[in-house]
Amino acid sequence: MARNYKRKTDRVSTPLEELERAVKEVQEGKTIRQVGKEMKICRMTIKRYMDKKKSRRSNKARYERTAAAKSVFNETMEKELVDHIKTQAAMFHGIDAMKCHELTFEFAQKNHIDMPASWTRDKKAG
């Protein structure tokens, strides 16, 4: 049976250029509701964008993935860890999931990386 996902919201589908124009109109004196009705953009989308833009120091606010903010390792460290695990698997030292979590915790600890408190408490990555 084929599954066809239908998106239920239209969040993040508004181009940034339109959001910038909407913010300019709000700054010129119109209300967020008026601009939202005229440009057919949800008023909360405009408000969220304005809040992000206000909280950031740069002029350009943008959408970010939340997972990137919670990552513990940078890309090179993560690649190094993955390569080590793959090497172990290639030498027939297959590592189960729990051992992989423990190895990740040890790697973070030896490299003095900030990690969540649950990692330290459980002595393994979450």
C-alpha positions in Angstrom: 0.0 0.0 0.0 1.5 3.3 -1.1 1.7 6.2 1.4 1.4 9.7 0.2 2.3 12.3 2.9 0.2 15.5 2.7 1.7 18.4 4.6 -0.8 19.8 7.1 0.7 23.2 7.6 2.3 25.8 5.4 5.0 26.9 7.9 8.4 27.7 6.4 7.0 27.8 3.0 7.0 31.6 2.8 10.1 32.9 0.9 12.5 35.0 2.9 12.1 37.9 0.5 8.4 38.1 1.2 9.0 38.0 4.9 11.5 40.9 4.6 9.0 42.9 2.7 6.4 42.2 5.4 8.8 43.3 8.1 9.5 46.6 6.3 5.8 47.3 6.0 5.3 46.6 9.7 8.2 48.9 10.5 6.6 51.6 8.3 3.6 51.7 10.6 1.1 49.0 9.5 0.0 46.3 12.0 1.1 42.7 11.7 -2.5 41.6 11.1 -2.9 44.1 8.2 0.3 43.0 6.5 -0.6 39.3 7.0 -4.0 39.8 5.4 -2.6 41.8 2.5 0.3 39.5 1.7 -1.6 36.3 2.7 1.1 35.3 5.3 0.1 34.0 8.7 0.6 36.8 11.3 2.4 34.4 13.6 4.9 33.6 10.9 5.7 37.4 10.5 5.9 37.8 14.3 8.2 34.8 14.7 10.5 36.1 12.0 10.6 39.6 13.5 11.4 38.2 16.9 14.2 36.1 15.5 15.5 39.0 13.6 15.4 41.2 16.7 17.2 38.6 18.9 20.0 38.1 16.4 22.8 40.5 16.1 23.1 40.1 12.3 20.6 41.8 10.0 19.6 38.5 8.3 17.5 36.1 10.4 17.1 32.6 9.0 15.6 29.3 9.9 17.9 26.8 11.5 17.6 23.2 12.3 17.2 22.4 16.0 19.3 19.3 15.8 22.4 21.4 14.9 22.1 23.4 18.0 22.1 20.3 20.2 25.0 18.6 18.6 27.9 17.7 20.9 30.6 17.0 18.3 31.7 19.0 15.3 31.8 17.4 11.9 35.5 16.3 12.0 35.2 14.7 15.4 32.0 12.9 14.4 33.7 11.6 11.2 36.7 10.5 13.3 34.4 8.5 15.6 32.5 7.0 12.8 35.7 5.9 11.0 36.9 4.3 14.2 33.7 2.3 14.6 33.7 1.2 11.0 37.3 0.1 11.3 36.4 -2.0 14.4 33.5 -3.6 12.4 35.9 -4.3 9.5 38.2 -6.1 11.8 35.3 -8.3 13.0 35.1 -6.5 16.3 31.4 -5.6 15.8 30.2 -3.1 18.4 26.7 -3.3 19.7 24.6 -0.2 20.3 25.4 0.0 24.0 29.1 -0.3 23.5 28.9 2.4 20.8 27.2 4.7 23.3 29.9 4.1 25.9 32.6 4.6 23.3 31.0 7.9 22.3 31.0 9.0 25.9 34.7 8.1 26.4 35.6 10.0 23.2 33.8 13.1 24.4 35.4 12.8 27.9 38.9 12.4 26.6 38.5 15.4 24.3 37.1 17.6 27.1 33.9 18.3 25.2 30.8 19.8 26.9 28.2 17.1 27.1 24.7 16.7 28.6 24.5 15.9 32.2 22.7 12.6 31.4 25.9 11.4 29.6 28.0 11.9 32.7 25.4 10.3 35.0 24.9 7.2 32.8 28.5 7.0 31.7 27.2 6.6 28.1 25.9 8.8 25.3 22.2 9.3 25.1 
